[in-house]
Amino acid sequence: MSATVSSTSRAVQLRARIEERTALVGIIGLGYVGLPLALTFTERQFRVLGFDVDRKKVDSLHAGDPYIRHLDWGRVTSAAGSGRLQATSDFLRLSEPDVLIVCVPTPLTPQREPDMSYVEGTARQIAKSLRRDQLVVLESTTYPGTTDELVRGILEQTGLVSGRDFFLAFSPEREDPGNSSYGTATIPKVVGGVDPVSGDLAQALYGGVISKTVRVSSSRTAEATKLVENIFRAVNIALVNELKIVFDRMGIDIWEVLDAASTKPFGFMRFNPGPGWGGHCIPLDPFYLTWKAREYGVTPKFIELAGEVNEQMPHYVVEKLQAALNDRGKAMKGSKILVFGLAYKKNIDDARESPAFVIIDELLRKGAVVSYHDPHIPQAPSVRNWPDLPAMTSARLEPETLAACDAALIVTDHSSVDYALVARHAPLVVDTRGVYRESLPNLVKS
Ligand SMILES: NC(=O)c1ccc[n+]([C@@H]2O[C@H](COP(=O)([O-])OP(=O)(O)OC[C@H]3O[C@@H](n4cnc5c(N)ncnc54)[C@H](O)[C@@H]3O)[C@@H](O)[C@H]2O)c1
């Protein structure tokens, strides 16, 4: 009885601090997800203490030096200038915040299994200084059960008990970098607690800064919700990519088909084909579920199949390019290919898991001479899966550069590129994104 009373009074006090905005919010991982989230809290008058193992990010935040290009950095300097946003790499300070929100990476291992080392490492760091009354919320995308099995297990090794001494919830991040219609504050936030009190507190926290919260019955349901969203995208991208190949053989333009199909006012949702899949979410997250499902004796076939189809797409693009060069009496070996777009999607600077690297790697192995143009990525980053790619910088987009190449390959369709200029001067254009809807003598749709 006394435990219940004390946990309730603790929760009431924490809730009051959250509602009065006097609660200090700690955000662990100041990347694409954590930093916009930190700003969302500071802009609603919360004080935020950000934590990152990457000291360069911490220094950049204090120096006003942008490290996420598509983010309005004025928001960062104003939050830092107001004193409401501070950042540190000193994890001993994890005891200071009332709330700790975890936004660390959840990649796959080389064997394509969940790499939980970041979440686990963070939970261990928190455990070192976990104190009564703290609310811990995991936001990193992960398999159902992570919060109430893995994270709770580590935190309870301290002797403190979740739901009684501290509070624990999961709330998936739905950030869509570069989306001008929706931002962190306006994307409804799904919230599920390991126990009802934790769920209530997490809902109160996000309810104060985000336009709508969606409460679900448990942290597992919240984890599963996020995976369903990304699996839905992965499977539909695979479907439309496969249809593109089928229609291409039939001499039917997939883009014209999709434009027409999209006029149906119900029962159809458009997905566009492309050179594969990319980013930190869609190519990775679905496999968190397949991995966990095996523990329950189930192998989800749709997800594996979507993976196979999408991972074949960069090779299909290279084949189309090779055939188009061949039609013009050219071999791939020695051909100069100018690749447009390293980022995995348009108008952002994020190249993680980008199909551009698979394509460039294959082009180089076939003997092509490769350069690239990406207005958002002036210098090609070093990439984990392709450590041998040469150092490259973005080529200037000029008529002479275009005329000097054998083919321009559009992998990502950034809006600021002058595609009319590309079509006018490049001898061959291979378009994987439907940039050109018309037929042109030097154009191949791929
Ligand atoms: N990027 C997106 O669009 C997006 C969208 C929805 C969900 N997510 C999910 O959000 C999570 C974070 O993704 P992200 O894109 O922000 O990653 P990110 O790589 O941009 O940022 C993660 C940050 O965490 C830091 N970090 C790593 N280990 C740490 C540790 N032990 N302690 C403190 N900081 C640490 C890194 O230095 C980095 O700054 C992932 O689970 C991802 O799947 C991402």
The ligand as a Gaussian input file, in Angstrom:
#p B3LYP/6-31G(d) Opt

LIG

0 1
 N       16.202000      10.035000     -39.126000
 C       14.924000       9.810000     -39.235000
 O       14.267000      10.309000     -40.143000
 C       14.190000       8.937000     -38.235000
 C       12.783000       8.917000     -38.269000
 C       12.098000       8.160000     -37.341000
 C       12.790000       7.388000     -36.421000
 N       14.163000       7.391000     -36.407000
 C       14.815000       6.588000     -35.381000
 O       15.367000       7.467000     -34.401000
 C       16.583000       6.925000     -33.881000
 C       17.699000       7.929000     -34.028000
 O       17.883000       8.185000     -35.417000
 P       18.623000       9.464000     -35.964000
 O       18.295000       9.532000     -37.406000
 O       18.360000      10.652000     -35.110000
 O       20.146000       9.018000     -35.773000
 P       21.435000       9.980000     -35.814000
 O       22.572000       9.090000     -36.135000
 O       21.169000      11.172000     -36.661000
 O       21.543000      10.489000     -34.326000
 C       21.861000       9.653000     -33.262000
 C       22.774000      10.430000     -32.344000
 O       23.023000       9.623000     -31.211000
 C       24.370000       9.797000     -30.838000
 N       24.740000       8.654000     -30.014000
 C       25.105000       7.420000     -30.381000
 N       25.323000       6.660000     -29.305000
 C       25.068000       7.426000     -28.232000
 C       25.110000       7.202000     -26.836000
 N       25.438000       6.015000     -26.326000
 N       24.794000       8.238000     -26.042000
 C       24.463000       9.441000     -26.547000
 N       24.416000       9.702000     -27.852000
 C       24.707000       8.700000     -28.678000
 C       25.112000       9.914000     -32.142000
 O       26.364000      10.553000     -31.983000
 C       24.129000      10.761000     -32.950000
 O       24.365000      12.143000     -32.793000
 C       16.806000       5.611000     -34.624000
 O       16.264000       4.564000     -33.884000
 C       15.997000       5.793000     -35.888000
 O       15.575000       4.561000     -36.428000
 C       14.871000       8.158000     -37.291000

